[in-house]
Amino acid sequence: MPLMIAALTTTLALSGAAPGFEAAPVPQVRQEAAPDWTHYVPVGASFVVPGTGQVLQGDLLKGLSHLGFAAVCLGLTQLGSGSSDQALRVAGGVGLVGIGLWSPWDAFTKAAGSRPEDAR
């Protein structure tokens, strides 16, 4: 019997029906949307192979042009390494560094422009 009275008192106290008891205010919880990292997968892909980020974003022609330019620069670097012409080697190396930085940057600017919060 004392256990039933204690349970009834607790129930009344929690429901706010008992005199002298007030219900605690409900804390307000704000949930922010988690960032959508899938927009930035093409950026990482372009760091590995130039042009793959553009292909993943649906721009096939631009992706193939980035990949083709990287292949030409790699060929120039190899040609310059095999011969005594260091200008080819330097030109190919500079081109590889350039496309290696430009391709991820291009994928990043497209990904940053396609975020929903930018559409507001």
N, C-alpha and C positions, 0 to 999 in steps of 0.2 A: 504494500500500500504506500509506504513512503516513497518508493521508487516511482510509482504512478503519479504522485503529487509533484515530485521533482520534474518529471517529464512534462506534465501539464504546465507547470510554472515556466519551464524553459520554452515551451512552445508558445505560450502567451507572451513571454518576453520578446521572443524573436519576431512574432507577428505584430507587435506594437499594441496589442489589445489590453495588456496589463497596465494599470496605472503606475506611473513613476518610471517606466521604461520607454526609451525612445530608440527608434531604429537608427542605426549608424548610416551616414550618407554613403551612397554608392560611389566609389571612385570612378572618375571619367578616364577611360583609356583611349588614347589616340593611337591609331595604327597608321604608319606611313607605308606607302607602297614600296616594296623592295625594288631595287634597280634591276632593270632587265638587261642582264649581261649578254644575252644572245645577240644584241646589236653589235657587240664588240668582238665576236668570234671572227668575222672577216678581217679585222685589224690584225689579229694574231696570225691568221693564215697568210696574210700578205707579208708579214715579217719572215715567214718561213720560205714561201715561194711567191715572188712578186706576181700579182695579177689574180691570185686565187681569191682574194677578198672581194675583188670586183665581180668575179664570176659568181661567188656566193651571194652577192647582193643583186644579181640579175643583170649586170652589165657585161655581157659576154664579149662584145667587141673591144671594150676598154681593157678587160682582163687579158684577152689574147694579145693586145698590143703591148701591155706591160710585160707579159711573159716573153713575147718575141723580142722586145728591146733588151731584156735581161739575157736572153740567149745570144743575141748578137754581141753584146758587151762581153759575155763570157768567151765567145769565140775569138773576139779581138784580143782578149787577155791571153788566151792560149796560143794564138798566132804570134803575139809579141814575145811570149816566153820561149817559143821554139826557135825564133829567129833573132837576129841581132838588132831588130828594130824595137827600141824601148818605147817609142812614141805610141805604138799600137797597144803595148802592155799598159801604159799609163792611161791612155784614153779608155781602154776597156775597163780598167779598175775604177776610174772616176765614174764611168757610166754605171757600173754595177752598184757602187755606193749610192749614186744618185737615185737610181730606180729602186734600190733597196730601202731608201728612206721615203721616196715619193709615194710608192704604192701603198704602204700602210697609212700614210697621212691622208691620201685620197680616200681610202676606205673609212678612216676615222671621221673625216668631214661629212661623208655621206651618212654614216651611222649616227652622228650627232645631230644631223639635220632631220633624221627620220624618227626621232624620239617623240612620243605623244605629248610630252609637256612643252615641246617647242611649237606645237600646233595651236596653242591657245592664243 
